[in-house]
Amino acid sequence: MQKRSIENEIKARAASLGFPLCRITSPDPPESYTQYLEWLARHHHAGMAYLESAYHKEMRQDPVRLFPGLGSIIVLGFPYNLPSTGQIEHNDRGLISGYAAGEDYHLRIPRLLQPLIDFLVESFNMKTLPRVFTDSAPILERELAHRAGLGWIGKNGCLISPKWGSSFLLAEVFTEILLNPDTPLDIDYCGTCRRCIEACPTGCILPNRTIDANDCISYHSIENRKLIPEAIMERFTNQLFGCDICQSVCPWNRFSPMDLNNEETSKLLTLDQMVSILFMDESAFNERFGNTPVSRVRLTGLRRNILIFLGNTGQMRALETIRNFLATESDPVLQYTANWALRRITSK
């Protein structure tokens, strides 16, 4: 089998497995590593201290350090539905981000890619088995995807494909096989558009196309396990887990083959459903969300985010619910957030 046909075969097999975006890049060190260090130096990673550990810095500096003998990197995109702007504007429904509406991608993507791994193993006499990563290792994924030609890095920091917009998750297959790399997409199609910047409720999008996590709703609703600043809570809109606003308003996502009006696009929770979560136990939470990305925020975090939603809706009928919750809750973060929600409602 000729080398070029190997690359085409890899891409065809990837597409058949649900990865319409698939291209190849070399294992060269990333050029954006210096920007990563500057981002850390400015403390834009907020409370994610692990990102500045010696291990994370070392691994991100050169992918070969993560996979000795690395020959090529196969970069793939797995599409998902984004919430529509109408869903984001729901003031009576809580919203879970599109990528988190179903099975945890950390589990699903490696399983879906296993036939491709089997093909590579069967086709080559490997000393080391390929490894699959999807937001699961210290890799500067966006640069690898950009370098492979999947798209360009937009003003909101997301990788944007001319065909698929930004509504896809990235995955990488590290392999010792030497493959011909694809050509990078070196055109910036954002132009003068500023819709993502103007739509961000907290203004966390920076001019250098990175995000200040200190002001990011997605960071606070998922990664921050502590108190959330009141100025941020007031701008949460209806976000319960993650935030897709800067992507949903992006014109390039209008051209995505995914259906933005599909009811399964994201998980919208009614007030009754949110109230039930406030009073459910750990066992019920694990049964409902255990195999989804929502499990990362844990029951305490999801309760906190629901209390923020209730405070921002300003509905007087939520007062009794919050007071009943406070009567039995001892967690200091939840107590603080619940009292904030009470003040927020009564002030409205």
C-alpha positions as a printed Julia matrix, in Angstrom:
348×3 Matrix{Float64}:
   0.0    0.0    0.0
   1.43   3.37  -1.05
   2.0    5.99   1.66
  -0.43   8.51   0.18
  -3.15   5.86   0.07
  -2.47   5.17   3.75
  -3.28   8.79   4.65
  -6.43   8.71   2.53
  -7.43   5.4    4.08
  -6.98   6.82   7.58
  -9.2    9.8    6.75
 -11.87   7.64   5.12
 -11.98   5.29   8.09
 -12.13   8.23  10.5
 -15.08   9.72   8.6
 -16.91   6.39   8.74
 -16.47   6.39  12.53
 -18.06   9.82  12.98
 -15.0   12.06  12.59
 -15.51  14.08   9.37
 -12.54  16.27  10.27
  -9.3   14.32  10.09
  -5.88  15.59   9.07
  -2.27  14.9    9.92
   0.55  16.99  11.34
   4.16  16.51  12.36
   5.4   16.19  15.95
   7.26  19.51  15.86
   7.23  21.64  19.04
   4.3   24.1   19.14
   4.97  27.74  18.28
   2.28  28.89  20.74
   4.17  27.56  23.77
   5.51  31.03  24.59
   1.96  32.42  24.5
   0.92  29.64  26.88
   3.62  30.67  29.36
   2.57  34.33  29.07
  -1.06  33.34  29.67
   0.01  31.56  32.86
   2.21  34.48  33.95
  -0.82  36.8   33.73
  -2.8   34.34  35.9
  -5.44  33.98  33.21
  -5.75  30.31  34.16
  -7.53  31.4   37.38
  -7.72  28.55  39.89
  -6.48  25.81  37.54
  -3.11  25.56  39.29
  -2.29  22.22  37.67
  -1.72  24.02  34.36
   1.39  25.71  35.75
   2.93  22.54  37.19
   6.37  21.49  35.97
   4.87  18.4   34.34
   2.25  20.3   32.34
   4.77  22.9   31.21
   7.27  20.27  30.14
   4.8   18.1   28.23
   3.22  21.02  26.37
   6.62  22.25  25.25
   7.15  19.27  22.94
   4.68  16.42  22.18
   7.6   14.01  21.77
   8.11  14.24  25.54
   4.64  12.79  26.02
   5.19  10.05  23.42
   8.87   9.14  22.8
   9.36   7.95  19.23
   6.42  10.02  17.98
   6.33  10.08  14.19
   2.99  11.69  13.31
  -0.11  13.12  14.95
  -3.55  12.4   13.5
  -5.89  15.22  14.54
  -9.63  14.62  14.45
 -12.8   16.61  15.02
 -15.94  15.06  16.53
 -19.0   17.3   15.88
 -21.67  18.1   18.43
 -24.73  20.35  18.43
 -24.54  23.83  19.88
 -27.49  25.45  21.64
 -29.36  27.97  19.56
 -29.44  31.62  20.61
 -33.09  31.02  21.5
 -32.14  28.32  23.98
 -29.54  30.6   25.54
 -32.18  33.3   25.98
 -34.55  30.98  27.89
 -35.13  32.75  31.21
 -37.17  29.88  32.63
 -34.89  26.97  31.69
 -31.39  26.07  32.85
 -28.92  25.17  30.12
 -26.21  22.49  29.97
 -23.68  23.03  27.17
 -24.08  21.09  23.94
 -20.98  18.94  24.27
 -22.08  17.82  27.75
 -25.64  16.8   26.87
 -24.77  13.13  26.33
 -22.14  10.55  27.24
 -18.81  11.9   28.46
 -16.6   12.43  25.41
 -13.57  11.22  27.39
 -15.25   7.81  27.31
 -17.02   7.96  23.96
 -14.31   9.26  21.64
 -11.6    6.68  22.49
 -14.18   3.91  22.1
 -15.28   5.23  18.7
 -11.67   5.5   17.53
 -10.7    1.97  18.53
 -11.36   0.52  15.03
  -8.97   3.11  13.58
  -6.33   2.13  16.15
  -6.88  -1.54  15.26
  -6.38  -0.7   11.58
  -3.08   1.07  12.28
  -1.84  -1.79  14.44
  -2.76  -4.36  11.79
  -1.18  -2.33   8.97
   2.18  -1.62  10.61
   4.66  -3.55  12.69
   4.7   -1.15  15.64
   7.0   -1.13  18.61
   4.62   1.15  20.52
   0.83   1.16  20.3
  -0.84   4.45  19.24
  -2.36   6.57  21.99
  -5.64   8.5   21.84
  -6.05  11.83  23.63
  -9.08  14.09  23.86
  -8.65  16.9   26.35
  -6.99  14.23  28.45
  -3.28  15.08  28.27
  -1.1   18.22  28.43
  -1.18  19.04  24.72
  -1.66  22.39  22.96
  -4.45  20.84  20.93
  -5.64  23.89  19.04
  -2.23  24.55  17.52
  -1.9   20.93  16.43
  -5.35  21.14  14.81
  -4.53  24.46  13.16
  -1.19  23.12  11.93
  -2.93  20.06  10.5
  -5.31  22.3    8.55
  -8.57  21.63  10.4
  -9.25  25.33  10.76
  -8.07  28.64  12.18
  -8.1   29.92  15.76
 -10.95  32.41  16.02
 -11.24  35.57  18.08
 -13.01  33.62  20.81
 -10.06  31.23  21.1
 -11.95  28.34  19.5
 -10.72  26.43  16.47
 -13.08  27.2   13.57
 -13.55  25.03  10.49
 -14.91  26.63   7.29
 -17.43  23.77   7.03
 -18.12  22.75  10.63
 -17.72  26.01  12.48
 -16.41  25.47  16.0
 -18.94  22.87  17.14
 -16.59  19.9   17.37
 -14.36  18.31  19.98
 -10.7   17.69  19.23
  -8.95  14.34  19.53
  -5.43  13.24  18.67
  -3.87   9.92  17.79
  -0.16   9.85  18.58
   1.66   7.23  16.52
   5.21   6.27  15.65
   4.21   5.92  11.98
   5.71   8.48   9.61
   2.88  10.0    7.59
   2.79  12.93   5.18
   1.55  16.02   7.06
  -1.28  18.15   5.7
  -0.98  21.85   4.9
  -2.04  24.34   7.62
  -4.99  26.66   7.0
  -3.22  30.01   7.24
  -6.2   32.27   6.49
  -8.1   34.15   9.19
 -11.75  34.18   8.18
 -12.92  36.1   11.27
 -12.26  39.37   9.46
 -13.71  42.38  11.26
 -16.47  40.37  12.97
 -16.7   40.9   16.74
 -19.94  39.08  17.55
 -18.34  36.64  19.99
 -16.55  39.44  21.84
 -19.66  41.6   22.06
 -21.91  38.71  23.12
 -19.72  37.47  25.98
 -21.61  38.4   29.2
 -18.42  38.85  31.23
 -15.97  40.22  28.64
 -13.49  37.39  29.16
 -12.31  37.2   25.51
  -8.88  38.81  25.16
  -7.43  40.59  22.09
  -4.79  37.87  21.57
  -7.51  35.21  21.08
  -7.17  33.69  24.52
  -9.58  33.63  27.46
  -9.2   35.11  30.91
 -10.65  32.26  32.95
 -11.1   34.56  35.95
 -14.06  36.1   34.12
 -15.25  33.06  32.15
 -18.65  31.53  32.95
 -17.52  28.16  31.63
 -14.58  28.12  34.05
 -16.64  29.17  37.05
 -19.54  26.82  36.33
 -17.25  23.78  35.95
 -13.72  24.18  37.31
 -14.26  26.61  40.18
 -15.29  24.6   43.23
 -15.27  27.61  45.56
 -17.21  30.86  45.87
 -17.94  32.66  42.6
 -17.6   36.47  42.6
 -21.0   38.12  42.73
 -20.24  40.23  39.65
 -19.79  36.98  37.69
 -22.85  35.29  39.18
 -25.02  38.2   38.09
 -23.97  37.55  34.46
 -24.44  33.78  34.4
 -27.64  34.1   32.3
 -29.15  30.56  32.24
 -25.87  28.62  32.14
 -25.76  25.61  34.49
 -22.72  23.83  33.06
 -20.33  25.45  30.61
 -21.11  28.33  28.27
 -21.59  28.26  24.49
 -22.6   31.89  23.92
 -19.49  32.97  21.98
 -19.91  29.96  19.69
 -23.68  30.14  19.2
 -23.46  33.72  17.9
 -20.53  32.93  15.56
 -21.65  33.25  11.92
 -19.51  30.26  10.91
 -21.63  27.95  13.02
 -24.64  28.81  10.86
 -23.04  26.75   8.08
 -22.41  23.69  10.24
 -24.27  20.56   9.06
 -25.34  20.03  12.68
 -28.92  21.04  13.49
 -28.93  24.03  15.82
 -32.7   23.8   16.22
 -32.66  20.16  17.31
 -34.26  19.73  20.74
 -31.42  17.35  21.63
 -28.85  20.06  20.92
 -28.38  20.81  24.59
 -29.98  19.87  27.86
 -32.62  22.34  28.97
 -33.83  21.79  32.52
 -37.18  23.01  33.77
 -37.6   24.71  37.14
 -39.1   21.53  38.59
 -36.15  19.48  37.36
 -33.69  21.93  38.88
 -35.53  21.92  42.2
 -35.36  18.12  42.26
 -31.58  18.31  41.77
 -31.28  20.72  44.7
 -32.76  18.07  46.99
 -31.42  14.85  45.43
 -28.69  12.77  47.06
 -25.31  11.7   45.68
 -26.63   8.33  44.54
 -29.4    9.92  42.45
 -26.93  12.43  41.0
 -24.51   9.69  39.95
 -27.32   7.67  38.4
 -28.48  10.64  36.33
 -25.2   12.35  35.45
 -22.49   9.8   36.25
 -21.54   9.0   32.64
 -21.82  12.59  31.38
 -19.38  15.52  31.6
 -21.7   17.08  34.2
 -20.29  14.64  36.76
 -17.12  16.76  36.78
 -18.86  19.61  38.59
 -20.25  17.19  41.19
 -23.59  17.55  42.94
 -22.38  20.47  45.05
 -21.28  22.45  42.0
 -24.49  21.8   40.07
 -26.56  22.86  43.1
 -24.52  26.06  43.38
 -25.11  26.84  39.69
 -28.84  26.17  40.03
 -29.02  28.57  42.97
 -27.33  31.2   40.78
 -29.93  30.58  38.08
 -32.77  30.95  40.58
 -31.31  34.19  41.89
 -30.97  35.66  38.42
 -34.5   34.73  37.32
 -35.9   36.93  40.06
 -38.97  34.71  40.43
 -40.61  35.14  43.82
 -41.82  31.53  43.77
 -38.19  30.43  44.11
 -37.88  32.07  47.54
 -39.56  29.22  49.41
 -37.45  26.64  47.58
 -34.22  28.42  48.48
 -35.27  28.9   52.1
 -36.14  25.2   52.42
 -32.76  24.36  50.94
 -30.96  26.61  53.4
 -32.74  24.96  56.32
 -30.95  21.66  55.69
 -27.72  22.66  53.93
 -24.44  23.12  55.82
 -21.95  23.56  52.97
 -20.55  27.14  53.3
 -20.33  27.72  49.52
 -23.94  26.66  49.02
 -25.09  28.67  52.02
 -23.38  31.79  50.68
 -24.78  31.28  47.18
 -28.3   30.6   48.46
 -28.27  33.75  50.58
 -27.0   35.72  47.6
 -29.87  34.32  45.52
 -32.39  35.38  48.17
 -31.01  38.91  48.21
 -30.94  38.98  44.43
 -34.6   37.99  44.12
 -35.9   40.33  46.8
 -33.89  43.24  45.39
 -35.61  42.75  42.06
